[in-house]
Amino acid sequence: MVHRPPPPSTPLATRPPPPPAAELGRDAAIDELTDYLRPPGGGIHTVSTGKAELLAKTRAYLGEAALTRPWREQIALALEAPVAMLAIPSDTGAGIVRGAARGPEAIRAALGRAPVAELGDVFCIPHLLDEEMLADDAHARCRAALYPHRDHHGESWRPVSPLGMATRVYELAARVNPKLRIMMLGGDHTVSWAPIDALTSTQCEHNADLAIVHFDAHTDLLPERLGVRHCFATWAYHANERLGRGQRLLQLGIRASGHPREHWESELGVRQIWGERAQAMSPEQLAALVCEHLEAIGARRVYLSNDIDGTDAEFAAACGTPEPGGLSPAQVEAVIDALARGPWTPIGADLVELAPGLSLDPAASARSVETATRYVRKSLDLLAAAG
């Protein structure tokens, strides 16, 4: 079966696009960011239950001094750093089991204190996913709830969904600091579309020097899933189209697929190293193969997307779709280390799909959090290596 793009949809909404971020002044961009971002842990709406615990975790993570600053000032300071952390705690795009919205909370707790500048959380209405899925009346009600301090006349473009707000956050952050590299914590894998959407040109020829290194048990290469264009099963398809195919999407650890590797590589022009083949390699051999491929396709920039289920379920059981036969943590870390040593400029990274509450075995959940936290630290090293 050949996978073709879905036919163009007829939009329900008539909302205009947001004003180009590049045309905004610095202060205006930061002001708009304060509408979408909350302090770490604040992206999940809390009214009373758990609110005191959340504040205590945020205080421990950021430190007392940071909490004394106005949040707008904290965002402005973070935007001056070379590397910053951002969470998109949304699992609305998951199609089987949810729970990844709590992944960022667990990772930050394991980190102890913020290792880099913090942009906090994209505030997520947990019932929403993407802008195109909202009719105008629902969009207007959500805007009124999210931005009561704004005059909404002429601002119907303002995003309200997790993907819409997250993409805008990346655009605005790039406007303020084009050199900023963001380590993003998910959320289900849907949220990886936000940085890819913002960081790539809609003209694939402008992305010809970019590659995406993608750890996953699944291909995520459907054009749409049950009519939904952007979700955990489709983000990689649309990312691959932005890259112009040409094996610029390199997928590592694949082992749960309705089609064999040959199908995906021939029909969509990706490159895959499946779990069974990777298990026969040492960490050093796998890392060398990745580097050889990036050199062969002429990559100069790289984005790293790390779905924790690309790692074997022994080390990553706490996720929506754990799979045996995956990569070892040593293999994943060796690849990230090799990318940091290589000539490629990292433009961003993410760690997604950790769902600590989904494992009924506390020890397995703890191992999963430990694995994810190790990957985050390695990914931060990668982003810092760009100088």
C-alpha positions in Angstrom: 0.0 0.0 0.0 1.3 3.4 -1.0 0.8 6.1 1.6 -0.3 9.3 0.1 -1.0 12.7 1.7 -4.7 13.1 2.8 -6.8 15.4 0.6 -7.0 19.0 1.6 -9.5 19.6 4.4 -12.2 22.2 4.4 -11.6 24.3 7.5 -14.4 25.0 9.9 -12.6 28.0 11.2 -12.1 31.3 9.5 -9.5 32.6 11.9 -6.6 34.6 10.4 -3.0 33.5 11.0 -1.0 35.0 13.8 1.2 38.0 13.0 4.7 36.9 11.9 6.9 36.6 15.0 9.8 38.1 13.1 7.9 41.4 12.8 7.4 41.8 16.5 9.6 43.8 18.8 11.5 42.0 21.5 9.2 43.3 24.3 6.1 42.4 22.4 7.4 38.9 21.8 8.1 38.4 25.5 4.7 39.8 26.4 3.0 37.3 24.2 5.1 34.4 25.5 3.9 35.2 29.0 0.4 34.3 27.8 1.4 30.8 26.8 4.0 29.9 29.4 3.7 29.0 33.1 6.4 28.2 35.7 7.6 24.6 35.7 4.7 22.3 36.5 2.1 24.9 35.8 1.2 23.7 32.4 -1.4 21.3 33.9 -4.3 23.3 35.1 -4.6 23.0 38.9 -7.3 24.8 41.0 -7.1 23.2 44.4 -6.2 19.5 44.5 -2.4 19.1 44.4 -1.8 22.9 44.1 0.3 23.1 47.3 2.4 20.1 46.2 2.9 21.6 42.8 4.2 24.9 44.3 6.5 23.1 46.6 8.0 21.1 43.6 8.4 24.3 41.6 10.1 26.1 44.5 12.5 23.1 45.0 13.3 23.0 41.3 13.8 26.6 40.5 15.0 27.8 43.9 13.6 30.5 46.1 15.4 33.3 44.3 13.8 32.5 41.0 10.3 32.5 42.4 10.8 36.1 43.8 11.1 37.4 40.2 8.1 38.2 38.1 7.5 35.4 35.7 7.9 37.7 32.7 11.4 38.6 34.0 12.2 34.9 34.4 11.2 34.2 30.8 13.3 37.2 29.5 16.3 35.9 31.4 15.9 32.4 30.0 15.7 33.7 26.5 19.2 35.1 26.9 20.7 31.7 27.6 22.2 29.5 24.9 20.1 26.5 26.1 16.8 26.4 27.8 14.3 23.7 29.0 10.6 23.8 28.0 7.8 21.3 28.7 4.7 20.6 26.7 2.7 18.5 29.2 0.0 17.3 26.7 -0.9 13.7 26.0 -4.1 14.5 24.1 -2.5 13.2 20.9 -1.8 9.7 22.4 -4.0 7.1 20.7 -3.8 4.2 23.1 -3.0 5.0 26.7 -2.5 8.5 28.2 -0.2 9.5 31.1 2.7 11.2 29.4 1.5 14.7 30.6 3.1 13.9 33.9 6.5 13.0 32.4 8.0 16.5 32.7 7.1 16.6 36.4 8.9 13.3 37.1 12.0 14.3 35.1 12.3 17.7 36.8 12.0 16.0 40.2 14.7 13.6 39.3 17.0 16.4 38.1 16.6 18.1 41.5 17.4 21.6 40.4 17.0 23.2 37.0 20.2 22.3 35.1 19.7 25.1 32.5 17.5 28.2 32.0 13.8 27.4 32.3 11.0 28.5 30.0 8.6 26.5 32.1 5.5 24.8 30.6 3.3 25.5 27.7 -0.1 25.9 29.4 -2.3 23.0 28.0 -6.0 22.7 27.9 -6.1 18.9 28.3 -9.2 18.5 26.0 -7.6 20.2 23.0 -4.9 19.2 20.5 -4.6 21.3 17.4 -6.0 24.6 16.1 -7.5 23.1 13.0 -9.7 20.8 15.1 -11.6 23.7 16.8 -14.7 25.4 15.4 -14.8 29.2 15.8 -17.2 29.3 18.7 -15.2 26.8 20.8 -12.0 28.7 19.9 -13.5 32.0 21.1 -14.6 30.5 24.4 -11.2 29.1 25.1 -9.5 32.4 24.2 -11.8 34.1 26.7 -10.8 31.6 29.4 -7.1 31.7 28.7 -6.6 35.4 28.0 -9.2 37.4 30.0 -6.7 40.2 30.3 -6.5 40.7 26.6 -8.7 42.8 24.4 -9.9 40.2 21.9 -10.9 42.6 19.2 -8.8 41.6 16.2 -7.0 38.8 18.1 -9.0 35.8 16.9 -5.6 34.4 15.7 -4.4 33.8 19.2 -3.8 30.0 19.7 -5.4 28.0 22.4 -4.4 24.4 21.7 -1.2 22.7 23.0 0.2 22.4 19.5 -0.8 25.9 18.4 0.6 27.5 21.5 3.8 25.4 21.5 4.6 26.2 17.9 4.0 29.9 18.6 6.3 29.7 21.6 9.2 28.3 19.4 8.6 31.1 16.9 8.6 33.8 19.5 11.6 32.4 21.3 13.5 32.4 17.9 12.5 36.0 17.4 14.1 37.0 20.7 17.1 34.8 20.5 17.7 33.0 17.2 20.6 31.0 18.7 18.6 29.6 21.6 18.5 25.8 21.6 15.5 24.2 23.5 15.4 20.9 25.3 11.7 20.0 25.2 10.0 17.6 27.6 6.8 15.9 26.5 4.0 14.9 26.6 3.2 12.3 24.0 5.1 12.3 20.7 2.5 14.6 19.0 4.3 17.6 20.7 7.4 17.0 18.7 5.6 18.5 15.7 5.6 21.9 17.4 9.4 22.4 17.2 9.7 20.8 13.8 6.9 23.0 12.5 8.5 26.1 13.9 12.2 25.3 13.2 11.8 24.1 9.6 10.8 26.0 6.5 7.7 25.1 4.6 9.9 25.0 1.5 11.8 21.6 1.9 14.7 22.9 -0.2 15.6 25.3 2.7 15.8 22.2 5.0 18.3 20.3 2.8 21.1 20.4 5.4 18.9 19.2 8.2 18.4 15.7 9.6 16.2 14.3 12.3 17.6 11.5 14.5 14.6 9.7 15.9 14.5 7.0 18.6 11.3 5.1 18.6 9.7 1.6 18.7 7.1 2.8 16.1 7.5 4.6 12.8 4.9 7.4 13.4 4.7 7.7 9.6 1.0 7.8 8.9 -0.3 10.8 6.9 -3.3 10.9 9.3 -4.9 8.7 12.0 -8.7 8.5 12.0 -8.8 11.8 10.2 -6.4 13.5 12.6 -3.4 15.0 10.8 -1.1 15.8 13.7 -0.8 13.2 16.5 1.6 10.7 17.9 1.3 8.4 14.9 1.7 11.1 12.2 4.2 13.8 13.3 7.2 11.9 11.7 5.4 11.7 8.3 4.9 15.4 8.2 8.4 16.1 9.5 9.8 13.8 6.7 7.9 15.8 4.1 9.3 19.0 5.4 12.8 17.5 5.1 12.1 16.6 1.5 12.6 12.9 2.3 16.1 11.7 1.0 16.7 9.6 4.1 17.0 12.8 6.2 14.7 11.2 8.8 16.8 8.5 10.5 14.8 6.2 12.8 16.4 4.0 15.4 14.9 1.1 17.3 11.8 0.5 15.2 10.2 -2.9 16.0 6.4 -2.5 16.1 5.1 -1.8 12.6 2.4 -2.9 10.3 4.9 -2.9 7.4 8.5 -4.1 7.0 11.4 -1.7 6.9 11.6 -2.0 3.1 8.2 -0.5 2.7 8.9 2.6 4.7 12.3 3.2 3.1 11.1 2.7 -0.4 7.7 4.5 -0.1 8.7 7.4 2.1 12.4 7.8 1.7 13.3 7.4 5.3 16.3 5.4 6.8 15.6 2.9 9.6 17.7 0.8 11.8 15.3 -1.7 13.4 15.7 -2.9 16.9 16.7 -6.5 16.0 19.6 -5.2 13.8 20.7 -2.6 16.5 20.8 -5.3 19.2 23.6 -7.0 17.2 25.7 -3.9 17.4 27.8 -2.4 20.2 26.9 1.1 21.3 30.0 2.3 19.4 29.0 0.5 16.2 25.5 2.0 16.3 26.8 5.5 16.9 29.3 5.1 14.0 26.6 4.0 11.7 24.5 7.0 12.5 27.4 9.3 11.9 28.3 7.7 8.6 24.7 8.1 7.5 24.6 11.8 8.4 27.9 12.4 6.6 26.6 10.5 3.5 23.5 12.7 3.2 25.4 15.9 3.8 23.6 16.9 7.0 24.9 20.0 8.7 22.2 20.5 11.3 20.4 17.9 13.4 17.3 17.7 15.6 17.1 14.8 18.1 13.7 13.3 18.9 13.7 10.6 21.6 10.6 8.6 22.3 11.5 6.6 25.4 9.8 3.5 24.0 12.6 3.3 21.5 14.5 1.9 24.5 13.9 -1.6 25.6 11.0 -2.1 28.0 13.4 -3.4 30.6 14.5 0.2 31.0 11.4 2.1 29.8 8.3 0.2 31.0 6.5 3.4 32.1 5.2 4.7 28.8 2.0 4.3 26.8 3.4 1.5 24.5 6.4 -0.3 26.0 8.0 -2.8 23.6 10.6 -5.5 24.2 13.6 -5.9 21.9 14.6 -2.3 21.9 17.8 -0.2 22.3 19.8 -0.2 25.4 20.4 3.0 27.3 24.1 2.6 26.5 23.3 2.6 22.7 21.1 5.7 22.9 23.6 7.6 25.0 26.5 6.6 22.6 24.5 8.0 19.6 23.9 11.3 21.5 27.5 11.5 22.5 28.6 11.0 18.9 26.3 13.7 17.7 27.8 16.1 20.3 31.4 15.3 19.1 30.5 15.5 15.4 30.4 18.5 13.0 26.6 18.8 13.1 24.9 21.8 14.7 22.0 20.7 17.0 19.0 22.9 16.6 16.9 21.3 19.3 16.0 18.0 21.1 13.1 16.4 22.9 12.4 13.5 25.3 8.8 12.3 25.1 6.3 9.6 26.1 7.6 9.0 29.7 4.4 8.2 31.7 5.5 7.3 35.3 2.0 6.5 36.5 1.3 3.8 33.9 3.6 1.2 35.4 2.1 -0.6 38.3 5.6 -1.7 39.4 7.2 1.1 41.3 10.7 -0.2 40.5 10.0 -0.3 36.8 8.6 3.2 37.0 11.7 4.4 38.8 14.0 2.8 36.2 12.0 4.5 33.4 12.4 7.9 35.1 16.1 7.3 35.6 16.5 6.4 32.0 14.6 9.5 30.8 16.6 11.7 33.1 19.9 10.3 31.8 18.8 11.0 28.3 17.8 14.6 29.1 21.2 15.3 30.7 22.9 13.8 27.6 20.7 15.8 25.3 21.5 19.0 27.2 25.2 18.2 26.7 24.5 17.9 23.0 22.8 21.2 22.8 25.5 22.9 24.9 28.2 21.5 22.5 27.0 23.8 19.8 28.7 26.7 21.7 
